[in-house]
Amino acid sequence: MKVILLVIDTLRADHLGCYGYRRETSPNIDRFAKDGVIFESAYPSDIPTQPSFTSMFTGLRGIHTGVVSHSISESLSEEIPVFPEILAQSGVTTAAVSTLYTMRRWFARGFGEYYNPAAGDRRKLQQVDAEEINAVAVPWIERHRGEDFFLFLHYWDPHGLYLPPEEYRRLFYDGDERDPGNRSLDELKASPIWAFTKKQVDAIGPDITDLEYIVAQYDGEIRYADDQFQFLMDSLEDNGIADETAVVLTSDHGESMGEHGFYFDHFEVYDTTIHVPLVVRYPGGVPGGARISGPVQSTTTLAPTVLNLFGLDVPDDMGGGDLVRISNGEEETPGEVYSNQGLWTAKRAMISGGWKLIRTLHKAFWETPETELFNLAEDPMETRNLAEEMPEMV
C-alpha cells in the first residue's frame, strides 16, 4: 500500500474547476478528480494552519488537543498520538517534505525522513514553492517505489504573498491594476487593518488599486500549484505505481478575497475560508467520478482513513470517519461538522442539514454579528443572516 497526502495551503474549494469555478485554475486537479471522489462539503475542524494540521495528524479537534490558534502557549501533549507514529511503529516507511516543522516540532513526529526545503532560512517558511517540494518528493518516490509508504507533501503556493511565477501573473487578468479610478479597495483602505494588509498588497506590486488583480494573482498561484501537482502525478506513472497509490488532496483552510469585509487572509469562518477541497483517488478502492454531498470533517477524517488503508487499528478517539468507506457507501457522513477559528478573531461554525450557524466570541477589528445563520443551499455566499428571523433554528 502506498499513500500520498498532499495539502495545498490556503486553497478555497470554490476556486477550483471541479467545484464550479469560472476560471481554468485547475485543469490537472479537475482531471484527477474525475478518477476519484470529490467531497463537496468538506470543512476543517480548526483553522488556521497550526491547529488545522494538528487536527489532521491527531484526528482530534482542537478542543481536545489544546491547539486552537498560533499561540506559543499551546502545545501538543506527547501522550496524544499522531498517525504517522502509528504507521512507523507498524513498519510503514514514512516521509514528509514540508516546512511545518519550523513552526511546531510535533509536525515531524512519526516521520522516518523529514525534508525541509526552508531549513536555515526562516524567511522562506511560507514562501517555498511547489517546485522545491517536488524536487525532493519525486526522487524520493523513485527510490521507494518498491515499498509500502506514506508520504506527506505540503505546497504553500496559494498562501500570501500572492506572487506566482511571471508567466502566471496575467493569465487571469488583462486590465490596469493601477487604474486611479478603480475604487474596489476603498473599503479595505478605510479599515483598521489597512496598515497591516498594505504591506501584503505592496509586495504584490506598487500602487495597486484593483481588487480583481489581486484575486487573479491568487488564482495564478493555484494554476501554478496545479501544474506542479501534475508533475507529481506524472512521476507516479513514470515509476509504474499510479494504480497502487492512494492520493488524498486537500487544504488546511481557504482565503478571504474581500467577501464580508475580510481581505487576503483567513480570520473568519465563512465558507470562503472553511470550505476546502477534498479529493480521494484510489484506483480500485473508490469509485471514479463520484461526488459526496454530505458534510465531512476534512481534518479529522484523514488519520482514520490512512490507518485503515494500511489495515491498522484506529484509536477509539480518532472518530472523524473513513473517507474510503464513505466513498463506497459503507459509512454515512456525519450529521454535523464544526470549524473553530482562533487567530485574530474567535469564532465557531456549525454546519448541519444545509444550514450554517456562526457564533462570534471575539470579533477583533471586524463588525460582525454575534450570531449568524445561513441557508447554504439557497445562499452559498452567506449574504443573508437569518438568525433574527429564525430563532428556533438558531
Phi, psi and omega in degrees: 000134176233134181225132173242126172253114178249121176250118176263109189299142170061036183254106178281142186298320188283009172252019174245144180300320182291350173251013171099013183289147184283335182264154181273067182277340194218050182300326182283318176296321179299317178294318176301317183295330179295337178265000183229205181243128177261124173267110190286337185230070182256132184225127174291148181286333185213140175221159006271229198303301189296312176294329180294311180292327176298318177296319178302313187283331182265337187074017183236150173286158182300330179294345177259331178272336185086000179256103185235358180207204176252021183289136178289349177283347181265141179210147178273124180298140176295343180281344177271118182286153170246148190293331174299329176297317180297319177299310183298319180294340179263006175094006178280135174291126182236141179208155178221143170237105190193157175259003188299330181301334177297331179279306184216135187292336183289348178287352176256356183297131175091354181266122178293329176227132180228120182246123182242100182297345180261008182304129179089354181219085184299337179297338181267004185313310182253012183242003172298133183262168186297329177296323178291324175294313181296327182299335176265318187293316185295313175298326178297316179300317180297320181291330188247018185297339180269005184245161163286136180206158168238125182236123177256127180233144184225111173267132179266351203307314180292348178293145176299146010280143180276090182227073179291163174306155188310319185291350180258354190283335178249012183296326184237023183207131178226021181262201178247102185291349181248019180300115183294342179275353180278124185248019188290347177257007184299319180299317179295317182295337179272356184272159182290347180261008182302322180300325178285312185287332180303324179297322178293316181294315181296331179290334177285323179175156182285144170059034180287133178242344189259116176305321184296332177293320180293319176300320179295328176289320174301315179294325176297322176297320179295315180297321176298313178298324178297317178296321178290328174300318179294323176300320178295314180296324177298327180294328176293318176297314183300329181265004176070026183238011183299323184278354179243016182240123172275131180239127176245126178243130178204189176220160178280331178187172177259217185202141175273137180236041179105345179297139177061017179082012177253135187230128163057039176192194188220071186256005190219191182230026168289165185297338176304330183254330185250355174269109187245157174288147174210111183229134178239124172242123182214090185307123182082350183252333175225152182287129178290139177081009181276153176228130179253119186272333183293150182291141174228155177271104190296329184276310187284351176277341188293315181300306179297326179297311182293317179299318178295324178300326178269006178071027182257152178292139179260125176307144186303327185278354174274075190257028185283347182105163183247117184296326179292315179295321176297318180300325183267009178074014181270351182211140180273155172289152181292157181288339182208150176226164185227154170220131179248140179241126183225026181268262180282319176257170172234111186218155174224136176240146175231131180241125183203128174059034180082001179250155179224129177247133176240129173244126179261119179267330175209119187269351180056237187270356189251134181275080177250150182294158177292323181229132178225139179229129182229142170268099187295330180293319182267339187220067186295338179270002174057057182259344183238108179280117184260010187301315181288327181285333187229065183296331180290328177289321175301000000 
